[in-house]
Amino acid sequence: MQKKEKILFLKRLFLLTAVFFFIDFTLGLAAKYIFFSQKTGKYARITYSISENESDLLIMGSSHAIRHFIPEIFEKKLNITCYNSGVQGQKIIFHTALQRMILKRYTPKTIILNIDPEWMYTSDEAYETLADFYPYYWNNRDELHSILSIKSEFIDFPLMLNSYQMNSTIVHAARYFFVPQNDDKGYLPLYEKMDKNKISKTDINTKNKTAEQGSVFDLNFITAFEEFIKNAKKNNIGLYFVISPWVNRDDLVTEPSMKKMISIADQYTIKILDYSKNKLFLNKFELFYDPGHLNNDGAVLFSNLIAEELIKETDSSHTKTSN
Amino acid sequence: MLFNSIEFFIFLPIVFLLYWFVLNRNLKIQNLLLVSASYVFYGWWDWRFLSLIIISSFVDYFVGIGLGKTENPGKRKLLLFISVCINLGLLGIFKYFNFFTESFAHAFTFFGMAIDPARLSIVLPVGISFYTFQTLSYSIDVYNKKISPTRDVLSFLAFVSFFPQLVAGPIERAINLLPQFFKKRQFLYKDMSAGIKLIIFGFFMKLVVADRAAIYVDAVYNNVNNHEGITFIAATILFAFQIYSDFAGYSLIAIGTARLFGFHIMTNFNRPYFAASVGDFWKRWHISLSTWFRDYVYIPLGGNRTSTPRWLINIFITFLVSGLWHGANWTFVLWGALNGIYLIAEAVFFKSGRKGILNVFITFLLICFSWIFFRAANITDAFHIVHSILTKPGKLFIPEGADIVAPVYALLAILLLVIVEFKKEYFDRAGRLKKINHSSAKIAYYSIVVFVILYIGVFNSSQFIYFQF
């Protein structure tokens, strides 16, 4: 009796598993086709960055990168090609993984990384959002495994399922199919001007916000930050860090996390372009969309200033070389 | 170990195969495997806290034996007192010490005397409220001679630490669960099939409904100063579904997992949002805890076999204690008190009970209102939210860009859940799935649920809400 029940169970389980894998495979093929056919939106930009882009200048970073750096301006001023590979809401561990995948295929001449003040602090969200890489995992396992396995050593197992790789991507793809999010070589402009009166109390009282919360550094993030620099150095890429302006924060460099990044950058002699105290932006509400993001007017001014700095840097390095 | 972790998906099949296919000839060895597996499962968080489970288990094991040996009322009371003191003592130290010292300090400050509260740096052991209540109920039942004490130490350890329901219930009674460890379990196909189905639907509730809703709820409740009335209403309704799906989902996974090992544990939720009164709601919500409080708090206080004022006070005290059980925070006490007031109002004004779809809706609104106090980080936030709902409707917060995806998924999943539960509540006997007793239809149905989970579930290994209690 017991034996019969067990055999029946195992038979059904086997059948169910076979059907499951078959459906997973076929549905997965369709889901992957849809995913990699996206023309606009976050995943389309990541896919383009990983598999097609060959620009001389690469902008990387979070929403500040996407909203503040206009590739067209850099292209005109520096006479080079440029693409903005910023990804909203992502932190250094993501950008290092993205950099690994990009460098596997081609080497840009210059990378600008916009650094955010809280990047070194421990953050569950930073690990959770690494799921954005799942669809790319098996084509880039060497680059991604060590990072994705920080939270689970067994990451290979669930990622064998196509459906798991494509988790949370369907509505995203549908949304940008019906309402395309057109970008300008990765740059996503914000056109509204910030209403000074609508700034909330929390937005005003952000000074040393993260430090006050008693945040601690995450060693993985520090390692990722160092790796980002080392990868650039190893490939002879000109690397610049940029600290973007905030409308009401002139204390970004006093944030312990930012101090840590600055000290690491100094250690590797990486140039930091710090605009956190720049008077052209501080309290200039008309250049901002919200306290931390420039609007298009702000981005034009900012991109021009950064491009000028890059020209100066290039000139001085030429001078040094010729001397 | 979390049910929604990759580790559990490796752990469960290993234990299952060992249990049914390797160690299935000897009951004691099977029980030993369950104890070992349960300790591994629990120790995955922090092995040091295993000592608390072991202490609690042995205290009640020996108290039970002691109670079985003596008829002397004084000695029996002393033994019960030992069990209550040690179990509630552990709970008091680990869960309530800081809460009470801080509350006393605040009280003294109110009277103009500044006192620095003694704080202990204590980590709350996962599930302590659950296994403490489970093991405590054993000693009380033995004391009340509802069950005989067991001398089978392995079965008793397995009863206290049984991994499917160890960390968040259902809080089983010894009278139901313990005897199942004494007799040989049968491998039955229908049990296995039922277990897997329960697990699948549990994961749907947790990963798709609860965790998707949580994204919007957290965005609002963690930034109460940046939102207004209509957004709080939306977030509170989503929270109602989040907490239900989180906990009922966990319970289904627990019940389903237990079924895979041949155990039948009690139903914990019975479509609570279809309740037509708050009284009815509490017969459907967290049933194992509600009945625990009924049997070990409400009835010993006198229940309803007393004067009306005393009866109403008994209801209120029971809910106050239930609120405090949920967490060491005044928000939970207020939440419990509010539910107590609802029940008192129903007892006084609606003696014949409430029925009908309108009452289902009213009950849902009342329960949602109480969830504000349950979810808010503190009393100030809770009253800010209530004030905002009543005075400042404002604009609905709609996440920008890709973040809109989470609430869209949450709403779709909630709709699906409501349809399934509506059908079960009102049309279960005419249910098509039951009529077409065809395995391929069932396989198709559960396959769809599995793929919905895989495609739109949230796989960030988030804690179950009730693990913190």
Interface residues (C-beta under 8 A of the other chain):
Chain A: Q2 E5 K6 L8 F9 R12 L16 V19 F20 I23 D24 L27 A31 G41 K42 Q88 D124 E128 A131 K151 S152 F154 I155 F157 P158 L161 S163 Y164 M166 N167 S168 I170 V171 H172 R175 Q181 S200 K201 T202
Chain B: S5 I6 E7 F9 I10 W20 F21 Q186 F187 L188 Y189 M192 S193 N223 N225 N226 G401 A402 I404 V405 V408 Y409 S439 I443 S447 V450 F451 L454 Y455 I456 G457 V458 F459 N460 S461
